[in-house]
Amino acid sequence: MNNSVNSGNAQENESVKGVQTPSVEQTNSKAMSKELRQAKKEVATSKMMKVQIIEKTVNGYTFKEENRKFGLVKENRPIRKNDVNGFLQILQNGKYDDTQSIVTAEATELIENYNIVDLENNPITAQDAKDYLIVLDGQHRISAFAKLNANRTENPITIPNVHIKSGINVREYLANINMVGHAWSVSDKICVSAIATGSKLLDKTNELIKDGFNASTAITICTGKRLTPTQLKEMITKGDTSPLPDETKALAKAEKFLSIILGITNKDKKMASKRYFINGFNSFAAALSEDKAFEALAKLTIDDFSSTSTDIEFVEKLKVASQKSA
């Protein structure tokens, strides 16, 4: 009987022991899950990382390792959080395909002609440019490497298969690679149109979109009209800027409109992004004049904006404001 009891206790103790002492696999799995959660919370920063650089020679390819920082061309397409998180998952699971190339250019070659920034969107200085490779293709993967390596003081991941392009037209290169293999949104088309044309108007439109403005609203604020899919295609493939208005006048108008509306709405970009404000303003300006429209716009209050939900309502608000004494 005692043997039976002891046997039962032994089984119970073994069961408890099994619960209290996780297997190596369970421990590793928990550690990996924790690392992934931490990496997703990280902000990608331009710290030195070990890089495997591949150079093409007449005899094939050579490999070398360097410690480099990474940056971006500011005009390139926005980095999507979900895409970065997807690569984080792949990297953390050890399933990254290192045959995928990351294409870069030396920051020292680009700094005079392009807006180059670090991974936190800070301008790269001429003094620091020698440390940087500017990512032309692979910006989501580089962001994932940076976030995952942020907490790896030991055994950081070496970034494989990094190629350095030299003497290329970066705007043309970015336009070409962004045209292939993507489900295009209007925001994407504007971004690549800005790259392909070098238009300051489209750069401003792209900047507004990245700041949170609705794409169609940003286009109308900067160009005074909508751009058709055919027009955007011609801009992307041929650099055609003929559908765009006079750049100097249009930029001045856009900046003035944004300055007034953001001042009244306490820099509430979500509110300022409502399309009926710019549509109503343009309708009022077409009926009277741009000067009178700006005078009326400046007299509005935050209540005028918050109580408006259509183009016509905003035109009426402008009419009433225009009749007020200065």
C-alpha positions in Angstrom: 0.0 0.0 0.0 2.8 2.3 0.9 4.5 1.5 -2.4 1.3 2.4 -4.2 1.1 5.7 -2.4 4.7 6.4 -3.1 4.3 5.5 -6.7 1.3 7.9 -7.0 3.3 10.7 -5.3 6.2 10.1 -7.6 4.0 10.4 -10.6 2.4 13.6 -9.2 5.9 15.0 -8.4 7.1 14.2 -11.9 4.0 15.9 -13.3 4.6 19.1 -11.2 8.2 19.0 -12.2 7.2 18.9 -15.9 5.0 22.0 -15.4 7.6 23.9 -13.5 10.6 23.2 -15.7 9.9 24.2 -19.3 11.7 22.4 -22.1 14.6 24.1 -24.0 12.3 24.5 -27.0 9.6 26.2 -24.8 12.2 28.6 -23.3 13.6 29.5 -26.7 10.1 30.0 -28.1 9.2 32.4 -25.3 12.5 34.3 -25.7 11.9 34.6 -29.4 8.3 35.8 -28.9 9.6 38.4 -26.4 12.3 39.6 -28.8 9.8 39.9 -31.6 7.4 42.0 -29.4 10.3 44.3 -28.4 11.5 44.7 -32.0 8.0 45.7 -33.2 8.0 48.5 -30.6 11.4 49.8 -31.6 11.9 52.8 -33.8 14.3 52.0 -36.7 17.5 54.0 -36.2 20.6 54.5 -38.2 23.1 52.7 -36.1 26.2 50.9 -37.3 25.4 47.4 -38.5 27.6 44.7 -40.0 27.0 44.4 -43.7 27.9 41.8 -46.3 28.7 43.8 -49.4 28.8 42.1 -52.8 30.8 43.6 -55.6 30.7 42.5 -59.2 34.0 42.1 -61.0 35.1 40.8 -64.4 35.7 37.4 -62.8 32.5 37.2 -60.9 31.6 38.5 -57.4 33.7 39.4 -54.4 32.4 39.6 -50.8 33.5 41.8 -48.0 32.1 42.9 -44.6 31.9 46.5 -43.4 30.1 48.4 -40.6 27.8 50.9 -42.1 24.7 53.0 -41.4 21.7 53.1 -43.6 19.6 56.0 -44.9 16.9 56.7 -47.4 16.0 59.0 -50.3 13.3 61.1 -48.7 11.1 61.1 -51.8 10.9 57.3 -51.9 7.6 55.5 -51.1 6.5 55.5 -47.4 7.6 52.6 -45.2 4.6 50.5 -44.2 4.6 49.3 -40.7 2.8 46.0 -41.6 5.5 45.2 -44.2 8.3 45.8 -41.7 6.6 43.6 -39.1 6.2 40.9 -41.7 10.0 40.9 -42.3 10.6 41.0 -38.6 8.7 37.8 -38.2 10.6 36.1 -41.1 14.0 37.3 -39.7 13.2 36.3 -36.2 12.1 32.8 -37.4 15.4 32.4 -39.3 13.6 32.1 -42.6 14.9 35.2 -44.3 16.0 34.5 -47.9 19.5 35.9 -48.1 19.5 35.6 -51.9 17.3 38.7 -52.0 19.5 41.7 -52.7 19.4 45.1 -51.0 20.4 47.8 -53.4 22.1 50.9 -52.1 24.2 53.9 -53.2 26.9 55.8 -51.4 25.5 58.8 -49.5 28.6 60.8 -50.6 27.5 60.4 -54.2 23.9 61.5 -53.6 24.1 64.2 -51.0 24.5 67.1 -53.5 21.5 66.2 -55.7 19.0 64.4 -53.5 17.2 64.7 -50.2 18.8 61.9 -48.1 17.8 61.2 -44.5 18.6 58.7 -41.8 16.0 56.0 -40.8 14.5 58.5 -38.4 14.0 61.0 -41.2 16.7 63.4 -40.1 18.9 65.0 -42.8 22.3 63.4 -43.4 25.1 65.9 -43.2 28.0 66.0 -45.5 30.3 65.3 -42.6 28.4 62.0 -41.8 27.7 61.0 -45.3 30.8 58.7 -45.5 29.2 56.3 -43.0 25.9 55.9 -44.9 24.6 53.6 -47.6 21.3 54.9 -49.0 18.7 52.2 -49.6 17.2 52.3 -53.1 15.5 48.9 -52.9 14.9 47.0 -49.6 13.9 49.8 -47.2 11.3 47.7 -45.4 13.9 44.9 -44.9 16.6 47.4 -43.7 14.1 48.8 -41.2 13.4 45.3 -39.9 17.1 44.5 -39.5 17.6 47.8 -37.6 14.7 47.1 -35.3 15.7 43.5 -34.6 19.3 44.4 -34.0 18.5 47.2 -31.6 18.3 44.8 -28.7 20.9 42.4 -29.8 24.0 43.5 -28.1 25.3 40.0 -28.6 25.2 38.2 -32.0 23.6 40.9 -34.1 22.4 39.9 -37.5 24.8 40.6 -40.4 22.8 42.1 -43.3 23.4 39.9 -46.3 23.6 40.5 -50.0 24.0 44.3 -50.1 24.9 45.8 -53.5 26.2 49.4 -54.1 25.2 51.1 -57.3 27.3 53.9 -58.6 26.7 56.6 -61.2 23.0 56.0 -61.7 20.0 58.4 -62.0 18.4 57.7 -58.7 15.0 59.3 -59.6 14.8 57.1 -62.7 15.9 54.0 -60.9 13.3 54.5 -58.1 10.5 55.2 -60.5 11.4 52.0 -62.5 11.6 49.6 -59.4 8.5 51.1 -57.9 6.4 50.4 -61.0 6.9 46.7 -60.8 5.2 44.2 -58.5 3.1 46.5 -56.3 -0.6 47.0 -55.8 -0.7 50.8 -56.4 -2.6 53.3 -54.3 -3.0 56.9 -55.3 -0.4 57.8 -52.7 2.1 55.4 -54.3 1.5 56.9 -57.7 2.0 60.4 -56.4 5.2 59.4 -54.6 6.7 57.8 -57.7 5.4 60.6 -60.0 7.4 63.0 -57.7 10.5 60.9 -58.1 10.1 60.6 -61.9 9.4 64.2 -62.6 11.4 66.1 -60.0 8.3 68.4 -59.6 8.3 70.5 -56.5 4.5 70.5 -56.6 4.4 66.7 -56.5 7.1 66.7 -53.8 4.8 69.0 -51.7 1.8 66.7 -52.4 3.8 63.7 -51.4 5.0 65.5 -48.2 1.3 66.2 -47.3 0.3 62.6 -47.8 3.2 61.4 -45.6 2.0 64.0 -43.0 -1.5 62.3 -42.9 -3.4 64.2 -45.6 -5.9 62.3 -47.7 -4.2 61.8 -51.1 -6.9 63.4 -53.2 -7.1 66.4 -50.9 -3.3 66.8 -51.0 -3.4 66.7 -54.9 -6.2 69.4 -55.0 -4.4 71.7 -52.5 -1.2 71.6 -54.5 -2.5 71.5 -58.1 -6.0 72.9 -57.9 -7.5 69.9 -59.5 -7.6 66.1 -59.6 -5.1 64.2 -61.6 -6.4 61.4 -63.8 -4.9 57.9 -63.8 -3.7 58.5 -67.4 -2.0 61.7 -66.4 -0.3 60.0 -63.5 0.8 57.2 -65.7 2.4 59.7 -68.2 4.2 61.4 -65.3 5.6 58.1 -64.0 6.6 56.6 -67.4 7.6 59.8 -69.3 8.2 62.5 -66.6 5.4 64.5 -68.3 4.5 67.6 -66.2 2.3 69.3 -68.7 -0.9 68.7 -66.7 0.5 70.6 -63.7 -0.1 74.3 -63.2 2.6 77.0 -62.9 4.8 75.7 -60.1 5.6 79.0 -58.4 2.1 80.3 -58.2 0.6 76.9 -57.2 3.1 76.3 -54.4 2.5 79.9 -53.1 -1.3 79.3 -53.1 -0.9 75.9 -51.4 1.4 77.2 -48.7 -1.0 80.1 -48.0 -4.0 77.9 -47.8 -2.3 75.5 -45.5 -0.9 78.2 -43.3 -4.4 79.8 -42.8 -6.4 76.5 -42.3 -3.8 74.9 -40.0 -3.6 78.1 -38.0 -7.4 78.1 -37.5 -7.7 74.4 -36.7 -4.7 74.4 -34.3 -2.7 72.3 -36.7 -5.3 69.6 -36.8 -4.2 67.8 -40.0 -7.0 65.3 -39.9 -9.5 68.1 -40.0 -7.6 70.1 -42.6 -7.5 67.1 -44.8 -11.2 67.1 -45.4 -11.6 67.5 -49.2 -14.7 69.8 -49.0 -12.6 72.6 -47.5 -10.3 73.0 -50.5 -13.1 72.2 -53.0 -15.3 74.9 -51.4 -12.4 77.3 -51.4 -11.6 76.7 -55.0 -15.3 77.1 -56.0 -15.5 80.4 -54.1 -12.3 81.7 -55.7 -13.5 80.8 -59.2 -16.7 82.7 -58.6 -15.1 85.8 -57.2 -11.3 85.9 -56.9 -8.5 84.1 -55.2 -7.7 87.2 -53.1 -11.3 87.5 -51.9 -11.3 83.8 -51.1 -8.2 84.1 -48.9 -9.7 87.1 -47.2 -12.8 85.2 -46.3 -10.9 82.1 -45.3 -8.9 84.0 -42.8 -12.1 85.3 -41.1 -13.4 81.8 -40.4 -13.2 80.1 -36.9 -12.7 76.6 -35.8 -16.5 76.3 -35.4 -16.9 77.0 -39.1 -14.7 74.1 -39.9 -16.1 71.6 -37.4 -19.7 72.4 -38.5 -19.1 71.8 -42.2 -19.6 68.5 -44.0 -20.0 69.5 -47.7 -18.5 71.7 -50.4 -21.6 73.8 -50.6 -21.7 74.4 -46.8 -18.1 75.6 -46.9 -18.9 78.0 -49.8 -21.7 79.4 -47.7 -19.4 79.9 -44.7 -17.0 81.8 -47.0 -19.8 83.9 -48.4 -20.9 84.9 -44.9 -17.3 85.6 -43.8 -16.6 87.8 -46.9 -19.5 90.1 -45.9 -18.0 90.7 -42.4 -16.0 93.9 -41.9 -12.3 93.4 -41.5 
